[in-house]
Amino acid sequence: MHQPEKPSPSEIRHQLDILRRSDTFTGSDRLLSFLSYLVEETLEGRGENLREAVIGNAVYRRDPPYDPRIDSTVRVEARRLRKKLNDYFALDGRDDPVLLTIPIGSYIPEFTVNTPGARDETAEATEPTSGLFEKGQGASVAILPFKALSQDTVVKDFADGLTDELIYAFGTEPGVRVQSRSVVFPFAERQQPASSVAAELGVDVVLQGTVREQNDSIRVTVELSDGKGFVASSDRFDGPTSNRLQLQERIATTLISRLRVDISAMRAHKIGPRPAAVEAHSKVYRARRLVDRQMPAALYDALAIFQDLAATLPDYARGHAGIADCYCDLFRIGTIDRETAFEHARRAADRALEMDPRSADALTAAATVSAWLERDRDAAEEGFKAALAAGGNSRSARIYGVYLTIIGLHEEAERLFAEARRIEPFCQQQDIAEAISRYQSRRFDVFDDGNAALDARHAPAEAILHMALARFFDNDLEGARVLTASLRRNAIDHPLLAFAREEMDAWLGAPDVARRIFQAGDSRGSHFARATLAASVQDEERTIASLSRALDAQELSTVWMRSDPRFDWLRSTSEFARLLGKLEALRVS
C-alpha cells in the first residue's frame, strides 16, 4: 500500500476555508475555532505541544486555568469534532481536495490529498490485522439438529422447532452464512464429530445442542465448536413448557445476541474469520457472560480476559471495548473510584473506536463513559444512538434506557428496555436495569404484572433488592418480606449490596441490626449504601453525611437521589436541597 500524498500548507488552509462555509459546520463556531487552532499549531510545527491543558487554556480560556482532571470540555469537544469531520467527508466533502482527520488518542490533525483510493486506504487501516481475518464473506456456520434426550414427543418437537428457529435467526444475521439443512442434516444422521462436519462442509463453526424436560421445565444445552472440534462456547437455558414457541424464539434470539459478530467489515461480508478469530470470539463470549453477573469477582475475571485479548491482539476492538465496559461496571457498583475508572475506560473505549469506528461494542463503551464517568448528556445520547444504529446491541439499549430514566424520560426508557429485552431475552443485567429503573420511576405496578419478563425466582440480588423496595413503598409488606428473605445477610461482596438485607429488615420494622452496624463502626459498603441504610432507621445526620461523602467520591448511585423514595422523608430539608445542588454541579454543561 503506497503512502498517501501530503498536501501543502496553502492547500490545507484552503480546505479549512471550505469547511467553514459548509452546511455541516454551520452554527459550529466553537468547533471551528478548536479545529483552526489545531491546524495552525500543527502547520507552525508546534503539534507536539497539543495537549489537553494547553488546548483548554488557549481555546476555551478558562479562569482558573483549565484542569483536565475536573474539566472534560476538550475531550468532549474533540469527540464531536471527529464525528463532524467524519460525517462531512463521508458525504458533502467526499470530493474535496484535502482529507482532514484527528486520530483518536491524539489532538494532532492529519492531512491527506484526496485521491480516489485515499478514503479506501483509511478505511482499510481500521480493519483488524493480527492474523484474525482474511478476505471473505463473513463467518460460516453449520447448525446440526438438536437432540431430544427422551422419547417424549413434546421434547422431540421442541428440539426440531428450536433447530428451525436457530437456522432462521442465524440466517438473517449480518456477517453470518448458514449451511443449508439439506446439506447439514445427513451429517447428524451419521453421528460424525463436529471437527469432521466442519472440515467436510468447510465451515468455521458447528452449532449443536440437546433438549430435555425436567419437572415441567425444558432445559436446553448449546455447544459451539471450532474447526478442530474444541468447544468454543457453551450455554444453558431453562424455561417452562407452557409456551414452547416463545421459549424457542427467546433462546434463538439470545444466542444471536451473545454470538453476534461485532466486526463491521465482517458484518459487511468483506472478511472472514481465521481459526484465531474463532478463539478470540469464544473468549469474548466467556467474558461477556461474566459481565452479565454484575458482581465484583466476575467483573474482575472478565476484565482479565479482555486485557489478555487487548495485549495479545492489540488491534482487536472487542478486547478494548470490554475493558472499558468492565471499568464502567466496577465503578457503577462502587468497587473502584471514578478517577481510576475514567483513566482506563476512556483510553480503552477510544482505542476500540480507533480500531473499528462502526463497532456497536466500541460505540456503546464510549457512550457509557460519557454517561457515567463524564455525565455529558449530549455526548452520551449521540453515542448510544450511533451504537444502536450500528447493529442490535442489548447493552447499548439497556444502558441508554437507564440513562433516560435518570433524566426523567420514563416512556422512552421503557421503549429501550423492551428493545434490549427483545435483543437478549435471557440477561441478568437486564433484570437489574429494569428493576432499578422501574423502582426509581415509581412504576411499582409493573412488579405486580404476572407477565413481566423479570422473574424474582431467578433474578440477581441487586434486582431483588429493588423489587423488595418497590413492594415496600407500594405498601405490599408481605411481598416485600418474601423477597427480603432471599437476600443473604452480611455475605454479599458487593459495595451496593453490603447491607441490603439489614436495610430491608429495617424498613420492615426490625431496625436493630442496622443500628448495630453503625454502632460497631462497620466500614463495608459504598457511601451510598451506608446512606440508604441510615435512611432506613431515620438517622438524618448519618444519611446526610454519607450522601455528602458519596457525592465527593462521585459515586454513580448518587444520580438516584432525585428520585429514590428512600429519601422522601428528607426532601423538605435544606441540607438535602444543598446536596441536590451539589449533585447538579457534577453534570457537564
Secondary structure as UniProt FT lines:
FT   HELIX           9..21
FT   TURN            24..27
FT   HELIX           29..43
FT   TURN            44..45
FT   HELIX           47..49
FT   HELIX           52..59
FT   TURN            68..70
FT   HELIX           73..90
FT   TURN            91..95
FT   STRAND          98..101
FT   TURN            104..105
FT   STRAND          110..113
FT   TURN            116..117
FT   HELIX           118..124
FT   TURN            125..126
FT   STRAND          133..135
FT   STRAND          139..143
FT   STRAND          147..148
FT   HELIX           153..171
FT   TURN            174..175
FT   STRAND          176..178
FT   HELIX           181..189
FT   TURN            190..191
FT   HELIX           194..201
FT   STRAND          205..214
FT   TURN            215..216
FT   STRAND          217..225
FT   TURN            227..228
FT   STRAND          231..240
FT   HELIX           241..243
FT   HELIX           244..259
FT   HELIX           264..267
FT   TURN            268..269
FT   STRAND          271..273
FT   HELIX           275..293
FT   HELIX           296..312
FT   TURN            314..315
FT   HELIX           317..332
FT   TURN            333..334
FT   HELIX           338..355
FT   TURN            357..358
FT   HELIX           360..368
FT   HELIX           369..373
FT   HELIX           377..390
FT   HELIX           394..406
FT   TURN            407..408
FT   HELIX           410..423
FT   HELIX           428..440
FT   TURN            441..442
FT   HELIX           444..448
FT   TURN            450..451
FT   TURN            456..458
FT   HELIX           461..473
FT   TURN            474..475
FT   HELIX           477..484
FT   TURN            485..486
FT   TURN            495..499
FT   HELIX           500..507
FT   TURN            508..509
FT   HELIX           512..519
FT   TURN            520..521
FT   HELIX           527..536
FT   TURN            537..538
FT   HELIX           540..552
FT   TURN            553..554
FT   HELIX           556..562
FT   HELIX           565..570
FT   TURN            571..572
FT   HELIX           574..584
FT   TURN            585..586
//
